[in-house]
Amino acid sequence: MKFRLLCAFFCLLQFSCTSQSKKINGVSFVASRQAADQSHVNPVIEVNANYAAIMPFGFMRQLTTTEVVHNTDRQWFGETRKGAKQYAELLQKNGIKVMIKPQIWIWKGEFTGLIEMTSEADWKAFEASYESFILEYASLAAEINAEMYCIGTELHKFVAARPAFWKELITKVKKIYKGKLTYAENWDSFDKVPFWEQLDFIGIDAYFPLSDEKMPSVESLQKGWQQHKTKIKALSEKIARKILFTEYGYRSMDYTGKEPWDSNHKGKTLNLEAQKVALQALYNEFWKEDWFAGGFIWKWFIHDEKVGGETDDQFTPQNKPAEAIVRETYKKYEWKN
């Protein structure tokens, strides 16, 4: 009897330790002009990812435009409902779980967090259009049994100005889609979202400033994480929800930890090692934590053989030294079906 109890205890302990180590090891699967095929999915499998964010797009002309144009024949295939479905179903067939994450693109790359209407009538019109956009892809998420759905990305001013709309929108989404829900707020506003308790995960696009050094060390970057990590953990405990990095990543360039959100293509100096070091520091700090669910690296392109590489200073880790760090970490914390 004692032997059986002892065995049961160790089995429970082993299960507990294993379950704590499992993470959402995700890639942000970038929309393309064309359909995906197995050759585009194989690199996702090889990097040991168990989740992919599928990102259909809506478009706005200006920050004050009241219409979100979406799911039209003028968009790239991967940006539409048909394309998002094709990508998702192919990934699911390969055992990769899916988060549907509709996003807005504003002409000239204006920051979505600054979207703000100038009148009540405009707010109402914009809300109706945004709701149509989000319910369209909530319907897709339900149709394909997506494991997770993200109701918005980096919309701080919209969230701050119209909290009642967002709470009603979440209720409407839940009538359509029964899976896990999150919202992706920018790193500097994640603690100001009023509806986290209605969702399953606190979603953060984790481009936190960590270091002003040209080539920081893993240790200095981990030190830079501490003030942010304390704040993140406190919110997780307060709301009783795990943290999900709905986006995370670094460019392969000098000063990559200074302003990690910076996507400017001009005046940057290539530094492959900096990207590798920055990712290692992030993994060291977060992937071991029980209150942390995992994250989606930004970006992962479907044409693996044509992207990244030793002359690329952008976010993707593909075909760079950083890819090995992602692969090793995702293997360590793998979570299979």
FENMO-V859473 format. One record per pair of residues at least 24 apart in sequence whose ideal C-beta (glycine too) atoms are under 7 Angstrom apart, sorted by sequence separation. I is the first residue (numbers start at 1). J is the second residue. D is the distance in Angstrom with one decimal. If there is no record, write none. Layout:
I	J	D
I	J	D
This chain:
25	49	5.3
29	53	6.2
31	55	5.9
56	80	6.3
251	275	6.4
25	50	5.1
26	51	3.8
27	52	5.3
28	53	4.7
29	54	5.8
56	81	6.4
170	195	6.2
250	275	4.9
25	51	6.4
26	52	6.3
31	57	6.6
24	51	4.9
26	53	6.0
28	55	6.8
56	84	4.3
149	177	5.4
167	195	5.5
170	198	4.8
250	278	4.0
156	185	6.7
166	195	5.4
250	279	6.3
297	326	6.2
54	84	5.0
149	179	6.1
151	181	6.4
154	184	6.5
156	186	6.2
102	133	6.2
148	179	6.0
152	183	5.3
153	184	4.3
154	185	6.6
163	194	4.8
167	198	6.6
102	134	6.4
147	179	5.8
148	180	4.5
149	181	5.7
150	182	5.2
151	183	5.1
152	184	6.9
154	186	4.5
160	192	6.6
54	87	5.2
146	179	6.0
147	180	6.4
150	183	6.3
156	189	4.2
202	235	6.3
224	257	6.5
54	88	5.0
142	176	5.5
148	182	6.4
150	184	5.5
159	193	6.0
202	236	6.3
248	282	6.3
102	137	4.5
127	162	6.7
134	169	6.4
138	173	4.7
142	177	4.5
68	104	6.2
141	177	4.9
156	192	6.9
221	257	5.5
100	137	5.4
135	172	6.4
139	176	5.7
202	239	6.4
127	165	5.1
131	169	5.9
135	173	6.9
138	176	4.6
141	179	6.5
272	310	6.5
52	91	5.1
123	162	6.4
134	173	6.7
138	177	4.5
202	241	4.9
204	243	6.4
206	245	4.4
215	254	6.7
100	140	6.1
115	155	6.3
191	231	6.6
201	241	6.0
214	254	4.9
100	141	4.4
112	153	6.7
113	154	4.9
116	157	4.6
135	176	6.4
200	241	6.9
201	242	5.8
202	243	5.2
203	244	5.1
204	245	5.7
205	246	5.7
206	247	6.7
214	255	5.7
216	257	5.2
270	311	6.9
35	77	6.1
112	154	4.9
113	155	6.4
115	157	6.0
197	239	5.9
202	244	6.7
204	246	6.5
205	247	4.1
206	248	4.3
275	317	6.8
287	329	6.1
33	76	4.8
34	77	5.7
63	106	6.4
112	155	5.7
113	156	4.2
114	157	5.9
115	158	5.2
196	239	4.8
201	244	4.0
203	246	3.9
270	313	4.7
279	322	5.4
32	76	6.5
33	77	5.9
52	96	5.3
54	98	5.8
58	102	6.5
60	104	6.0
62	106	6.9
113	157	6.2
191	235	5.5
31	76	5.6
32	77	6.8
51	96	6.6
62	107	6.9
116	161	6.6
196	241	6.0
268	313	5.1
275	320	6.6
276	321	4.7
280	325	5.4
32	78	4.7
50	96	6.5
51	97	4.7
52	98	5.9
53	99	4.8
54	100	5.4
55	101	5.1
56	102	5.1
57	103	5.7
58	104	5.1
59	105	5.3
60	106	4.8
61	107	5.3
100	146	4.9
211	257	4.0
212	258	5.4
276	322	4.4
279	325	5.1
283	329	4.6
287	333	5.5
31	78	3.0
49	96	6.5
50	97	6.1
54	101	6.7
63	110	5.5
99	146	6.8
210	257	4.0
211	258	6.5
248	295	4.8
275	322	4.5
279	326	6.6
31	79	4.6
51	99	6.3
53	101	4.6
55	103	5.3
57	105	5.4
98	146	4.6
99	147	6.8
243	291	6.3
249	297	5.2
272	320	5.5
273	321	6.8
41	90	5.9
45	94	6.1
98	147	6.0
99	148	3.9
100	149	5.2
101	150	4.0
209	258	6.1
242	291	5.7
243	292	5.1
244	293	4.5
247	296	5.9
248	297	6.2
249	298	3.8
272	321	5.3
276	325	5.6
36	86	6.6
41	91	6.1
97	147	4.3
99	149	6.9
100	150	7.0
103	153	4.7
209	259	6.1
242	292	6.5
243	293	6.3
244	294	6.5
245	295	3.0
246	296	6.1
248	298	6.6
35	86	5.4
36	87	5.1
63	114	5.3
66	117	6.8
99	150	6.0
154	205	6.0
209	260	6.9
242	293	4.1
244	295	6.4
245	296	6.8
247	298	4.6
31	83	6.6
44	96	6.2
63	115	5.2
64	116	6.9
101	153	6.6
208	260	6.9
41	94	5.2
63	116	6.5
64	117	6.1
150	203	6.4
207	260	4.1
36	90	5.4
64	118	5.8
207	261	3.8
81	136	6.5
85	140	6.0
89	144	6.0
236	291	4.6
66	122	5.2
84	140	6.2
88	144	5.2
215	271	6.6
221	277	6.7
225	281	6.8
229	285	6.1
221	278	5.9
29	87	6.2
88	146	6.3
233	291	6.1
66	125	4.0
81	140	5.6
85	144	6.1
215	274	5.8
218	277	5.4
222	281	4.9
66	126	4.4
217	277	6.8
221	281	3.6
225	285	4.8
252	312	6.6
253	313	4.5
68	129	4.7
216	277	6.7
252	313	5.3
67	129	4.9
68	130	5.5
182	244	5.7
184	246	3.6
218	280	5.3
222	284	5.9
251	313	5.8
66	129	6.3
70	133	5.0
184	247	6.6
218	281	4.9
222	285	5.7
251	314	5.9
182	246	6.4
251	315	5.5
68	133	4.7
71	136	6.2
70	136	6.7
218	284	6.9
249	315	4.7
252	320	5.9
252	322	6.8
113	186	5.6
58	133	4.7
113	189	6.9
56	137	5.9
101	184	6.9
206	295	6.9
201	293	5.8
150	246	6.3
28	247	6.3
24	244	6.6
95	336	6.8
95	337	5.3
53	296	4.6
51	296	6.9
44	300	6.9
43	304	4.1
40	302	4.0
23	287	5.8
36	302	5.3
26	294	6.4
28	296	4.9
24	293	5.4
25	294	5.9
26	295	6.1
27	296	6.3
28	297	6.4
30	299	5.1
20	290	5.2
23	293	6.8
24	294	3.0
26	296	3.5
27	297	5.6
28	298	4.8
30	300	6.4
32	302	5.0
23	294	3.6
24	295	6.7
26	297	6.9
28	299	5.2
29	300	5.6
30	301	5.0
28	300	5.7
30	302	6.9
27	300	3.7
47	323	6.6
47	326	5.7
48	327	5.6
47	327	4.9
49	330	5.9
48	330	3.7
47	330	6.2
48	331	4.5
50	334	6.4
50	335	5.0
48	334	5.6
50	336	6.6
25	330	3.9
25	333	6.2
25	334	6.7
23	333	4.2
25	335	6.9
22	333	6.4
21	333	5.5
23	335	6.4
22	335	3.9
